[in-house]
Each structure stands twice: as structure tokens, then as C-alpha cells.
């Protein structure tokens, strides 16, 4: 019985390992919406909309189909669950790729060894070969677990994001590349499957580009520069191009139906090319050498802890081992690793960590090579009394233990609580003007459009108001929003069009028209609807004079936002009876919410004191003291 179980484990070790990984991921899965793009992406998948550039059509369509599975969970939990699924499946295919590498690339040369050895040494050679196969299994399992529980990789499994599916696709591209490279048939069609899988990767995320050095190098190492190799490239492209066109055709087709979520409105060729190229983000690409140096420094300083330190140490051993065994394979992996680090560091964005996933996946191959060398060394040192499985378990648990707390999002409800409180406390049919994308506006997309939570409230993103496509989405979802502002909107759209087309434009005209739209959104709606402004506008744009209220209006602190009011009369606000469930771990996103709420409650306390209402002010002060003990309450309020 034990022998049969052991045999099954050895045969299906990659699948069993990925199942174990998935189970662990379930314990750290986020129960609700998370920061940055999670709310938007969950809403796009649910409503079959169009996400921010580059649109992610494959992610959207596959996610929409998966959401049709009748599971007894909320939509947001299901999207998070599928993220864990894709990451675990990615571990499965990456492990299969690692094992294929170890088996094929001269780490076991069974036939050549047997032909060169004398008769009386054959049995010894066979024993070593048999053990080597066992070492490959153990090395692959351990490398897979170290990768699965590394920080950045694990983070992708806890909530909905494009990168979880991308992890699986990266692993799939690597596996198909290796299968084709090691194929003995050498058919013209061998690389056609690679072209198809590569197109699938680019249809999900453009970081597929970071992997290209590996198949390119392996292709020319095998095929050389010949007429036949050129034919194979064309065969591959003949599959790649139609596949990627078919998948990306989702964007204009769906945009023509004017969905709720229609970022970029890629209904025509101009909008389509602007969207899929991510043109609005080009400003952050190769922006400065200083930014690249900073990102490289951050990557290098965080690299040792990424895989619990042990992964880096073993990977360095693997680098030397792979160089000694096969320079060609070493070169292909090394060039790909370096490229997958040096290209992303030139993208100056805050949430850059996910762009380094390809480098961590490539490094896992070096980890496996190092383990392949380390396990037999330990076994020999302990006179074969040291089971290889002990090594696997011990090493694999190090990153799991060290990174569990950072990866654990199972108690994070703060973004849901924060977003729902803002929406719930707003007056009926009111307008909320903010650009807290990472904390509120992206999450509001999900709760309003999927869970139908306070759909009467109009949420306007101040920064998206700079984009021409956004007006189409706002008009579609809120037909009466712009009222008598047709001239203002038309003037802005006319001014911004040459900017979006890379033609000659007048920045002053664009800015003036933009400010007119922001200001008149208040003046044309304030008599019909309550109007709220995010504190970030008050603290930034309004202080710099970039945005002003219409004459006769002022801002009144109202819980998490400022309410626009006319005149100088006292404006009552809701009691601070909200509940925000702050998690055990903190990051700068969670700290932002805590500081913002604490500041707004303090503003409201000052407002109450201004109107000689000390008892009312004490309600807000007591809320700060009770729920935000770390907030630095001003001294004159602390004594109240």
C-alpha cells in the first residue's frame, strides 16, 4: 500500500504539489475587494466590460466564463478564488517545465554513460541514474514550493488581478518552448503551437514581452539561421497574428455595445490602437535614469527576502551548476532573467513589483539546478541516512513560514468598509468627486455595478475626467449629469483631441477647459443634487489654485468627504457610527485610509467648535480616540 502511494506521488508530484499550494492559498485569500485595480477588474469580468489599458480581453472573457460556475460565494470572492487557482495551476506547469529541463539537458546522460563504461561498472552507473531521477522529483517539488510561497508570487494569489492568469501563461509558454526545443521530430509545425500560446500570453498582458529572449535564443540554438528556420518563423507568425487579432477584436466589438465599463471606448481604430498600446502610460516608461536606478535598487535589496533567503542561496549554487553543465541553456536563462529585470525598472509606477514575476520564475530554474546538486551532497554527507524528502520539506517551509504574514489577506475588509461607508453616508442621488482610485473609486465600480450598492450615487474620478472616452461612459451611465454643460464638454473634447493624437496642442487651453468642466459640474448640479469632494482635492489641487468652487460656495467636512455648501449657515452631518475593520497588517494604502479618516473627523470637530457646538465636536473626537488611537490628534482637540 505504501509503495503504491509513493508511486502515485512520484508520478503525479507536480499536480499534488499544486493542489497543496492551492489549499495554502485558500487560507490567505482576500474575502473582499482589495486596493488599486481589484474592484475595477472584478466589475469588468462580471459585466463583460473593458478594463484599463491594454484592455486584457483574454482575462476578461475567461473570467466572465468562470464566474458562470455556480459557486456559493460572492462575485468578488469568486474572482479572488480564481486568482489562487491560476497561480496554483501556474506552479503545476512551471514544475513540469523545470523537470523537463532537468531530464533533457544533459543532467542525466544515461545512454552515453552506458556505452562508455566497462562491464563491471554498469551497475554502479545505473544506481546513480536511478537516484538522479529521484533527485529531479525532489528538486522540482522544492523549487516549485519556494516559488509558490515567494512574496510577489504569493501576493498574486490572494485577490483578482491580471497577473495571476499571466503566471500560468508564462509557465505555459516556457513549457511549450522547451517541448518544441527538445522535440526530435523537427517539423515545420512544431513552432506553430508556440505561436498560438504566445498570442494567448500577449492577449492577457504585455509583460509576455519579458519572456521573449528565452524562446528566441533556444530557437536559433536549435534551428540556426537557415531557410528552414525562416519558414518556421513565418509558420509561427501565421498562427500568432490571427490568434491575437481574434482575441483583441473583443475590444471594438464590445465597445460598440457601449457597456457600463468602457475604458478607452476602443470602438474605432484610433481609440483601439491608443488603448492596446497603453499610450496614456508611456509617460512613465523610460522616464529617467534616476527612477530606473531606484527601482533596480529596490529590486536587489528585496530579492534575498523574496524567497525566504534560502531560495537566493540555492539559486546562486544553481547558476554555477547550470553554467558548468550547459553554457547554452545557462545563457538563455541568464539573458532572459536580466532582461526581465532591466526592462521593468524603466517603468516608473508605484505598483511595479508584479512586473518582476517573470524574473522570479526564471530564477526558480536556477533554484532547481542548485537543489539537484545540493540534495545528493547532503545524502552523501550523512551516509545516505538523510532522506531527500526531509530536505525538500525543510527548505520549502522556510519561505512559507517567513512570508505567510505578509501574504495573508484573509482579514482585509477595509476597502469594502471604506467604500461602502462613503457611498452609504452620501445623500440620495448625490455626486462624489474624487481621485482615490486605489482606495475608493475602483472599488466603487464593483460595489455599484455588480452588487448594485447605492447606484444612485454618481462617482466621478477627477483624473479620468481628463480623458475624452470618460465622457462617453459618464453620459451612458448618468445621462443627466452634464445638464446644460454641452458647450463646456465640447470645448474640452475639442481641445484635448490633438493631445491624444500626438498633434500640436495648446496645454493652456486644455487646462482652462478642464477646469471649467470641473467647476461647472458643481454649479449646474448643486441645486438638484448634493455634491461631495474628496479631501485629496482640498489638500492638493485647491491649495495650489488648480481647482476652485463657484463663487458663493464653501466646503463643509462631512465624515470622509467635504460637502459643497452655499452660504455660511451650519450644515449638519451624520454621526460617525461607521465601522472600519482594520487588518492586523498595515501598508501605505491602509495607512492612507486611517490618516484620511482621522483627519476628516478632526476637520469636522473643528467645524462643530466653530459653530459653538462642543458636545457635537466631542462625538467626533471620541471616535478618533476610540478607533484611531495612533492618529496624532491636535493638542487643542485632545483636551476636549
N, C-alpha and C positions, 0 to 999 in steps of 0.2 A: 504494500500500500504506500509506504513512504517513498519507495523507489518510483512508483508511478506518479506521485505528487511532484517529486523532484524533477522527473522527466517533463511533466507539463510545464513546470516553472521555467526550465531551461528552454523549452520550445516556444513558450508564449511570454517570455520575460518582458519584452517591450510593452505589450498590451497590459500585462498585470501591473507593471510599474506605472503606466499612465493612469490606470484605474486608481491605484494608491494615491497618486498625485492629485487626481480629481477629488477624491474623498477629503484630503487635507485642504484643498482649495475651498471646499464647501464650508469648512469651519471659519474661514476668513472672508467669506463672501459678504459684500455690502448688501444690506436689506433694502436700501432705497437709493435715491439719486445721489450722485457724487458731484465733486467740483468740476469746473471747466466745461467740457462739451458733453458730458454724460446725458444731461436732460435733453439737449437738442438731438443727439444721436438716437436715443430711445424713442423720441417722438417721430423722428424721420422714419425709423424702421416700422413703427406702429402704423403711421398714416401713409406710408409709401410716398414720402416726400423727397426733397432734395437737400442734402446736407451742405455744409460749408465746403469750399474748395478743398480737394479736387472733385467733390461730389460723391465719391465712394459708392458707385452703383452696385457693385457686387455685394458689398457689406449690407447695403440697404435691402436688396432683393432677397438675399439669403436670410437675413434677419427677419424680414417680413414673413417669409415662409415658415421659419422656425417658431415664430410667435403664434402660428396657427395650431401648434401642438397643444392639445387640451391639458395643460398642467394647472394644478390648484394653487397658483401663485399670482401675485400682481404682475402687471406688464413689466415694470421696472425690475422686479426681482428676476423675471424670466430672462430679460436681456443681460442681466449680470450673470445669471447661471450659464447662459450660452458663452459668455466670455471665458468662464472657467473651463467649459467644455472644449473650446477651441485651443486654449493653452495646453490642456492635458493631451489633446489629440496632437498638438504640435510636438510635445515631448515624445510621443509614440513614433512619429515619423522621423524626428531628429535622431532618436536612438537607433532606428533601423538604418539611417544613413551612416552613423558612426560605426555600427557593426559591419556594414558593408565596406567601409573604408579599411577597417582593421583586417577583415578577412582577405580583401583583394590586393591591398597594396604592399605585398612582399613582407608582411609581418609574419605570415605563415607560408613557407615555400616547400610544401610537402613533397611534390613530385621531384623537384630539383635536388632536394636533400637526399631522397631515397636513391636516386641514380648515382650520386657521388660517394656514398658511404660504403664501407666494407660490410660483408655479410654479418659479421659478429657484432656490429654496432647498430644494426637496423632497429632492434627492439628498443634501444635507448632513444633513438630518434622518434619513433612512434609515440613513446611516452611523453616526450616533450611537446609534440604536436597536439596530442590529446589535451594536455594541461593548458596549452595555448588557447585552444578553443574555449576552455572554461574561463580563462583569464579575460578573453574578449567579452564574454557574457557579463562577468563581474565588473569589468572596466566600463562597459556601456551603461549598465544599470547605475553605477555610481556617478558617472558623468551626467547622465540624464537627470538624476535627482539633484545634483549640485546646481545644474542649470535651472531646473524647475523651481527651486527654492532660493535662487538668487534674487536680489532686491527688485530690480527693474522688471524682470520676467514675471515674478510673482505678482507685482502690482497690476499687471495687465489682466490678471485672472479674477480680480475682485469686483470689477464693475464694467459696464458696457463701454467699449472703446474699439476703434478700428484696428488697433494693434494686436488684439487677441486673435482675430482671424488672420491677420498678417503673419503672425508667428507660425501658424500651421502652414500657410502658403510658402513662407520662406523654407521651412523644412521640406515641403513637397518639392519645391524647385531644386533644392540640394539633392534630394533622393533621386529624382528623375535625371538630373545631371550625371550623378555617379553611375546609375544603372546604364545610361547611354554610353558613358565613357568606358565602362568595363565590359560593354556588350561585345561579343565575339562575332556577331552576325554582320556588323558594319554595313547596315542597309541605309539607303538614302532617306528612308522614312524614320530612322531611329531618332533623329533630332526634331521631327515634327511634333511628337508628344511634348518635347521640351518647349517648343514654340507655343503650344497651347497653354501649358502650365504657366509659362512666363507671362502670357497675356492675362491670365487669370490673376496673377500677382499684381500686375500694373493696374488692373481694373479695381483693385481694392485699395492700394496705397502706393504712392510713388517711391517709397523707400525700397521697393524692389530693385531700384537702380543700384543700391549699395551692394547688392549681391552679384552684379554682372561680371566683375573680374573673375570669379571662380569658374563659371561655365565657359567664359571666353578663353581663359588660359588652358583649361582642360580640353576644350575643343581643338585648339590649334596644336596642343601637345600630341593629340591623337591623330588628327587629320592632316596636319601640316598645311602649307599654302599650296593647294593644288586645285585643278579644275573641279575635281570631285568634291572637295571641301567647299568651294564656292557654291556648287549645286546644292549642297546640304544646307547652306545658309539660306539660300532662296527658298528651299523647301520649308525650312523652319519659319521664314517670314510669311510664306503663303498661308500658313496656319495662324501665325501670330496676329497679323494685321486684320483679317476678317473677324477673328475672335474678339479682339479688343474693340473693334468698331461696333459689333453687335451688342456687346455688353454696355458700352458707353452711350449707345443710342437710347438707352433708358432715359437719360437726362433730358434731351429735347422732347421725346415722346411724352414723358410725364409732365414736363414744364408746360407743354401745350394744353394740358388738362387743368392748369392753374391750381395745384394742390395747396393745402394750408401752409406747408413748409416748402418754400420755393426759393431757396438761396441762389442768387445769381440769375434767376429766371433764364436758364440757357435754352431758350426757345428758338433762337436763331444762331447762325454760325458765329457771329461776332461774340455774343454772350457765351456761347458754348466754349469757344477757344479761350476766352478770358477766364472761364470758370475752371476748366480741366487743367489749365496751366498754373492755376493758383496765383494769378497775376498780382492780386492785392497783397500777397505775402512776399513778393520779390524784393520789397524794400528791406527785408530783414535777412536776405540771402547775400552772403559775401559783403556784409555791411562795413566791416572794419577788421583790421588785423588785431586790434586790441580785444575785440569781442571774441575772436577765434582763440586767442591765447588764453583768455579767461575760461572759455568752455573746455579747452583742452586741459587746463589745469584742474578744473572741477572733475573732469572725467578721470584723469590719472590719480587724483587724490582719493576719489571714491571707489576706484577699481578694486583695491585689495578687499574692502569690506563687502563688495558686491556679491561675492560667492563665499562669504564667511572666511576670508583669508586663505583657507586651505585650498580652495579652488585655484587661486592665483599661483600658489607654491607648486601644486601638482602640474598646472598648465605650463609653467616655466620648464619643468622637467620634461614635459611632453614636447615642447618646442625643440629642445636639443635632441630628443629621441627621434622626432619626425625628420629633422634635418639630416641626422646620421643615416636613417633608413632610406629616405627617398627625397632627394632635393627638389624634384619636380612638384610633388604633392605639397611639400613644405612651402615652396614658392607660391603656389596657387592659393593656399590658405593664408599665408602671411600677407600677400598683396591685397587679398580681399579684406582681411582684418584691418589693415592700415587704412585702406580706402573707406571702410565703413566707420572709421573714427574721424578721419581728417575731413571728409565731406560734411558730416552733420555739424561739426564745430563752427562752421561758417554760417550757420542758421541761427540768428540771434533772437531766439524766443525763450520764454520763461520755462515752458514745459518741454525741454529738449531731451530729457532722459530717455524717452521712448524711442528716439531715433537711433540710439546706440544698441538696440536689441540685436541687430544683425551681428555686431562685433562680439557680443556675448555668446551668441550661438556658434559662431566660428571658433571662438576660444574654447568652447566645450569639446571640440575635436582634439585640441591640444591637451585638455584635461584627460580625455580618454586615453590618449597616447601615453601620457605620464603614468596613469594608473596601470596600463598594460606593462609598463616597466617596473612599477613600484610593487604590485601585488606579488609577483614571483620572487622579488627580492626579499620581501617580508617573510614569505613562506620558507625560503631557503635559510634565512637568518634564524628563524625559530624551528629549524629542523622539521619542517612540514607539519608542525603541531599548531601552526597558526592558520586557522581556516580563512580562506579568501573572503568568505561571506561576512566575517567579522570586520574586515577592512572596509568592505562596501557599506555596511550598516553604520559603522562608526564615523567614517568620513562623510557620508551623505547626511547624517543628522546634524552636523556642525552648522551649515547654513540654515537648515530648517529651524534649529533652536535659536540661532543668533538673529534671524530675520523675521521670526514669527510675529513679534510685537509690532514691528513697523508695517508688516503686510496685513495685519488683522484689521479689517474694516467692518467687522460683524456688528459693531455697536454704533455705527455712524448714521445718525438720523438728522444731524444738524442742518444739512442743506434743505431737507424736506421741511423741517420745523421753521427755519428762517423764511423760506419762500412762502409757505402756507400762511405764516403769521402776517407777512406783508400783504398778501392778497386778501386774507380774511379781514384784516383791520381796515382795509380801504373802503371808502363809501361805494355804494352801488353805482355801476356804470361809470366809474372814475377812470382817470388816466394816470399811469405811473411812468415817469420819465427818468431813466437811469441808464448806466452802462456797467452795472455789476454783473457782467457776463459770467464770470467764474463762480459766483456765489448765488445769484438770483435769476437773472433773465434767461439763461439757458435752462435752468431747472423749471422756470415758469412755462417754457414751451411744453415740457412734458405734462405737468400737472393740469394745465389749462386745456391742452389739445388731446390728451389721452385719457386722463381721469376726469375731464370736464369740471375741474375745480375752479370756481369763480371766473367763468369765461366772460362774464360781463365786464371785467376789468381789462382795460387796454394797456398792455405793457409795450412801451416804445424804447428801443435801445438807441441811445443818443449817438453812438459811434456808427451804427448801421444806417442811421439817417443820412450819412454822408454818401451812401451808395444808391445809384439810380434804381436798381432792382428792388430795393426795400420798399419803395413807394408802391410798387405793384402789389407786393404781399400785404402791406397795410390796407390798401384800398380793397383788396379782395376780402380780407378778414374783418375790416371795420369800414364799411362804405361811407359812413357819415363823418369820419374822423376829420377830414380836411375841410369840410364845410365850404366856406367862401374863400378858400386858400388856393384856388386853381392857378391864379397868377403867380403866387409865391412858389408853388411847386414847379410850375412850368419854367419859371426863371432859373430855379436851381438846376433842374434837369438839363436845360439848355447849356448852362454854364459848366456843368460837370462832365458833359458828354465828351468834349475834346480831351479832357484829362484822362478819362477812361480809355480813350482811343490812342493815347500817346501822341496826340496832336498838340499844336500850340494852344495854350490856355492861359487864362488870367486868374491867378490864385486869389487876388483880392476880390474879384467878382464872385468867385465860388464861395469864399468865406462870408461875404456880405449876404449872399442869397441864402446860405446855410443858416446864418444867424437869424435872418428874417423868418425862415421856416420855424425855427425853434421858438422864437418869441411869439409869433402869431398862432402857433399851436395852442398857446395859453390863452391869448386874447379872444380867439374865436370859439373856444370851448368852455371857458371858465364860467360863463353864465348858465351853461347847461350841465356841466359835469365838474366834479371835484378833480383837482389837479395836484399831483404829488411829484416831488423832485427828490432824487437820491442825494444823500449827503455828500457823495463824491463830487457832484457838480457844484454844490455850495462851497466845498473846501478847495476846489481846483479852478474850474472854468470861471465861476462867478468872481472869485477873488482876483483872478488875472484879468477880469474885464472882457472875457471872451463870450460871455452869455449874461444877459440881464433880463429881469422881469419887465413886463409892460409898466408904464407909469401908473402909480397908484396901488401897486401890488407889493406884498411882502411875503416872506416865508415864515411859517409857524412850525416849530418842531412837533411832530405827531408820531410818536413811537419810533419806528425805524426810518421814517422819511420826513421830509419837510412838506407841509401843505401850503399851497398858494392861497393867500387870503387878500381880500380887498378891504382897505381901511385899517383902522387901528384898534378895533374892538377885540375883546378877549375871545379866543377861539378854543372851545373845549376839545379835549382829546380822550381817546379810550383809556381805560385803566390798563396798566401793564400786567395783565393777568395771563400773559403768554407763558409757554413752557418751551425752553430750548434744551434739548438733550445733547449736552456736550460730551464727546467721547473721551476715553482715557488718554489717547494720544493726541498731540496737537501738531499742527503745521501752520504755515503762514496764512493759508486760506481760512482755517478755523480761527486763528488769532485775529484775522481781519474782522470776521463776524463779531467776535467777542468785543473788540475795541470799538467797532462801529455802533453796536447796540448800546454799550456803556456810554459812549459819547452822546448819542441821541437822547438817552434818558437824562443825562446831565443837562443837555440843552433844554429839555422840557422842564426840568426842575428850576432852572434859571428863569424860564418863561413864566412859570407859576409865581415865582417870587416877584417878578416884575409887576405882576398884577395883584400883589399883596395877598397871595394865597399860600401861606407857609404850610398849611396842613396838606394841601394838594401836592405841593412840592415834595413833602416828606414821603408821599406814596412812591414817587419815582426814585428818591434817594434810597429808601429802604429796599427797593427792588434791586438796585445796584449792589448794595451791601450784602444782600442775601444770595443773589445768583451770580454776581460778578466780583467775588472778593479780591481778585488780582487786579481789577481795574483801578487805576490811580485817580481816585475821586478828588477833585479840587478841595483845598482846605476849607474854603468858605461854605462848601456844601457838606463836607464831612461832619461839621459840627451841628448840622440841622437835625 
